[in-house]
Amino acid sequence: MKKWIAIVAAGIMALSFAGCGAGDVGGEEYMASKAAASSQPGSSAQQTDSGTPPEAVYENSFKGLQQYMTDKGVVSGTPVSMEGSLIGAAEGVKYVYSYEGKENVTLELYRFDSANPGEKGQQTLSSIKENGKFTIMQEDVPAILNGDYLMVYTDTQTGEANVARAIEVKDIFVAFGK
């Protein structure tokens, strides 16, 4: 009888340990995919009758943009406020996170006041529209515009996956509000 109890207990333990090898279920990528799949504050994603969630609708605001980028798995971590006035922006945030490297990605988002961008803001916006970049502290910085929003994406890694990811992130950013 003791043998059978020991065998059954060993079998239960083996099954429970096998469940622990289900992958990185607590990692950033897994958590980002789960967050994107579930309903988020500021979005209206709910299950439809067919069981598939509809495309979320995001408020056209700086917070809405940040939520959108987070839900799409583009950014992770806590954003750090940036001084947007240096480029004429009303506000800005920076995310630093890892993608195929260690803390190799920096993504900055800025919001401009299109009704009153000011001289510096107008210079920055014009430069990006004409050249795809702006100058700050004698450095040319590549950037992308989407209405009142600007994105600066920098990755210190140059592998194929990183280059493809940069293109994907830019496409996701440009799709916001469309």
C-alpha positions in Angstrom: 0.0 0.0 0.0 2.8 2.4 0.9 4.4 1.7 -2.5 1.2 2.7 -4.3 0.9 5.9 -2.3 4.5 6.8 -3.1 4.0 6.1 -6.8 0.8 8.2 -7.0 2.6 11.0 -5.0 5.6 10.9 -7.4 3.2 11.0 -10.4 1.4 14.0 -9.0 4.7 15.8 -8.3 6.0 15.0 -11.8 2.8 16.5 -13.4 3.0 19.6 -11.2 6.7 20.2 -12.1 5.9 19.7 -15.8 3.4 22.6 -15.5 6.2 24.8 -14.2 8.0 24.5 -17.5 5.2 26.1 -19.5 7.4 29.0 -20.7 8.1 32.5 -19.6 4.5 33.2 -18.5 5.6 36.1 -16.2 8.0 37.8 -18.7 7.5 41.1 -20.4 6.4 39.8 -23.8 3.9 37.4 -22.3 2.5 40.1 -20.0 2.3 42.6 -22.9 0.4 40.1 -25.1 -2.0 39.4 -22.2 -2.5 43.1 -21.6 -3.2 43.7 -25.3 -5.7 40.8 -25.5 -7.7 41.9 -22.5 -9.8 45.0 -22.0 -7.8 48.0 -21.0 -8.7 51.3 -19.3 -9.1 54.0 -21.9 -10.0 51.4 -24.6 -13.3 49.8 -25.5 -12.1 46.2 -26.2 -14.8 43.7 -25.3 -15.6 40.3 -26.6 -17.9 40.1 -29.6 -20.5 37.4 -30.2 -18.0 35.6 -32.3 -15.6 35.4 -29.4 -12.9 37.7 -30.9 -12.2 41.1 -29.4 -12.9 44.1 -31.6 -10.2 46.6 -32.3 -9.8 48.9 -29.3 -10.7 52.5 -29.7 -8.3 55.0 -28.1 -8.9 58.6 -27.1 -7.0 61.0 -29.3 -4.9 62.3 -26.5 -1.3 62.0 -25.3 -2.5 59.4 -22.6 -4.5 57.6 -25.3 -1.3 57.4 -27.5 0.7 56.0 -24.6 -2.0 53.4 -23.8 -2.2 52.5 -27.5 1.6 52.0 -27.7 1.5 49.9 -24.5 -1.4 47.8 -25.6 0.3 47.1 -29.0 3.4 45.8 -27.1 5.6 48.6 -28.4 6.6 50.0 -25.1 7.1 48.6 -21.6 8.0 50.0 -18.3 7.2 53.3 -16.6 7.6 56.4 -18.8 9.8 59.2 -17.6 8.6 62.8 -18.2 10.7 64.7 -20.7 11.1 68.4 -21.0 9.2 69.0 -24.3 9.8 72.7 -24.4 13.3 72.2 -25.7 11.8 71.2 -29.0 8.6 73.2 -28.7 6.4 70.4 -27.6 3.7 70.7 -24.9 4.7 67.5 -23.2 6.8 64.4 -23.6 7.8 61.0 -22.2 10.6 58.5 -22.6 10.6 54.7 -22.3 13.8 52.7 -22.1 13.4 49.0 -22.4 14.9 45.8 -24.0 14.3 44.2 -27.3 16.8 41.6 -28.5 19.3 43.2 -26.2 19.6 44.8 -22.8 17.9 48.2 -22.4 18.8 48.9 -26.0 15.6 50.7 -27.0 14.7 54.3 -26.2 11.3 55.5 -27.4 10.3 59.1 -26.9 6.8 60.5 -27.5 6.0 64.2 -27.7 2.7 66.2 -28.1 2.7 69.5 -29.9 0.0 72.1 -29.6 -0.9 72.5 -33.3 -3.0 75.5 -32.6 -0.1 77.4 -31.1 3.2 75.5 -31.6 5.4 78.6 -30.9 8.5 79.4 -32.9 10.6 76.5 -31.6 7.8 74.0 -32.2 7.2 75.3 -35.7 10.9 74.9 -36.5 11.0 71.4 -35.1 7.8 70.4 -37.0 8.9 72.0 -40.3 12.3 70.3 -40.1 10.8 66.9 -39.5 8.3 67.4 -42.4 11.1 68.4 -44.7 14.0 66.2 -43.6 12.6 63.5 -41.3 14.7 64.8 -38.5 15.3 67.8 -36.2 18.3 69.3 -34.5 18.8 69.6 -30.8 22.1 70.4 -29.1 23.8 70.2 -32.5 22.6 66.6 -33.0 20.3 65.5 -35.8 17.6 63.3 -34.4 15.5 61.2 -36.8 11.8 61.5 -35.9 8.3 60.6 -37.2 5.2 62.7 -37.0 1.6 61.7 -36.7 -0.6 64.8 -36.4 0.2 66.5 -33.1 2.5 63.6 -32.0 6.2 63.0 -32.6 8.1 59.8 -32.0 11.8 59.3 -31.7 12.9 55.6 -31.8 16.5 54.6 -31.1 17.8 51.0 -30.9 21.5 50.4 -30.1 21.3 46.9 -31.6 21.4 46.6 -35.4 20.5 43.0 -36.1 17.8 42.0 -38.6 15.2 41.5 -35.9 15.9 45.0 -34.5 15.7 46.7 -37.9 12.4 44.9 -38.6 11.1 45.9 -35.2 11.9 49.5 -35.7 9.9 49.5 -38.9 7.0 47.7 -37.1 7.1 50.3 -34.3 7.0 53.2 -36.8 4.0 51.6 -38.6 2.2 51.1 -35.3 2.8 54.8 -34.3 1.7 56.1 -37.7 -1.5 54.0 -37.4 -2.6 55.7 -34.2 -5.8 57.6 -34.7 -6.4 56.3 -38.2 
